[in-house]
Amino acid sequence: MEDRIALEIVTADGVVLQRQVNYVSIPTPDGSVGILADHAPMLCAVGKGVIRCRFEGARTASVSVQGGVASVDDNKLVILAEEARMQE
């Protein structure tokens, strides 16, 4: 069984994306940060850019964000975004 992390991207309007993923790349003011299962606890600022995640093998999803905060703990990544929109 593959290692996974629970990803939740939330704005003031509600949940934008919620699913189990294998990998997440988050834009920060200092560059991108990659998150895998068993990542050390972390709290960081989210910059403007695109959150990219990989799940179910090679399937991917992208979410455009306009800043916020990300928290990683116990294989759960929560991103509280100022604005977020799924990309097609």
C-alpha positions as CSV (number, residue, x, y, z in Angstrom):
1,M,0.0,0.0,0.0
2,E,1.3,3.5,-0.9
3,D,1.9,6.1,1.7
4,R,-0.6,8.9,1.5
5,I,-1.3,12.2,3.1
6,A,-4.7,13.8,3.7
7,L,-4.9,17.1,1.8
8,E,-7.5,19.7,2.5
9,I,-7.6,23.1,0.8
10,V,-10.1,25.5,2.4
11,T,-11.1,29.2,1.8
12,A,-13.6,31.3,3.6
13,D,-16.2,30.1,1.1
14,G,-15.6,26.4,1.9
15,V,-13.6,23.3,0.9
16,V,-11.9,23.6,-2.5
17,L,-10.2,20.1,-2.5
18,Q,-10.2,17.3,0.0
19,R,-8.6,13.9,-0.8
20,Q,-5.8,11.4,-0.1
21,V,-2.7,12.2,-2.1
22,N,0.8,10.8,-2.6
23,Y,2.6,14.2,-3.1
24,V,1.8,17.9,-2.8
25,S,3.9,20.9,-4.0
26,I,3.1,24.2,-2.3
27,P,4.2,27.6,-3.5
28,T,5.7,29.7,-0.7
29,P,7.3,33.2,-0.7
30,D,10.7,31.5,-0.8
31,G,10.0,28.8,-3.4
32,S,8.1,25.5,-3.7
33,V,7.9,23.0,-0.8
34,G,7.2,19.3,-1.5
35,I,5.2,17.3,1.0
36,L,5.2,13.5,1.2
37,A,3.7,11.1,3.8
38,D,5.5,11.2,7.2
39,H,6.7,14.8,6.6
40,A,7.9,16.5,9.8
41,P,5.3,18.9,11.4
42,M,5.5,22.3,9.6
43,L,3.7,25.6,9.5
44,C,4.4,27.9,6.5
45,A,3.1,30.8,4.5
46,V,1.6,30.0,1.1
47,G,2.5,32.4,-1.7
48,K,0.7,33.2,-5.0
49,G,0.9,30.3,-7.4
50,V,-0.3,26.8,-8.1
51,I,-0.6,23.9,-5.6
52,R,0.1,20.6,-7.5
53,C,-0.8,17.2,-6.1
54,R,-0.4,13.6,-7.3
55,F,-2.8,10.8,-6.5
56,E,-3.9,7.4,-7.7
57,G,-0.7,6.7,-9.6
58,A,0.0,9.4,-12.2
59,R,-3.2,11.4,-11.8
60,T,-2.7,15.0,-10.9
61,A,-4.7,18.1,-9.8
62,S,-3.8,21.7,-9.6
63,V,-5.2,24.5,-7.5
64,S,-4.4,28.2,-8.1
65,V,-4.0,30.1,-4.8
66,Q,-3.5,33.7,-3.8
67,G,-1.7,33.2,-0.5
68,G,-2.5,31.7,2.8
69,V,-1.1,29.3,5.4
70,A,-0.3,25.6,5.3
71,S,0.0,23.2,8.3
72,V,1.4,19.7,8.1
73,D,1.0,17.3,11.0
74,D,0.5,13.5,11.4
75,N,0.0,12.9,7.6
76,K,-2.5,15.7,7.3
77,L,-1.9,18.8,5.2
78,V,-4.4,21.7,5.7
79,I,-4.1,24.8,3.5
80,L,-6.1,27.8,4.5
81,A,-6.1,29.9,1.4
82,E,-7.1,33.5,0.9
83,E,-8.4,32.5,-2.6
84,A,-8.2,29.1,-4.3
85,R,-9.6,27.8,-7.6
86,M,-9.3,24.3,-9.2
87,Q,-7.5,24.4,-12.5
88,E,-8.5,22.3,-15.5
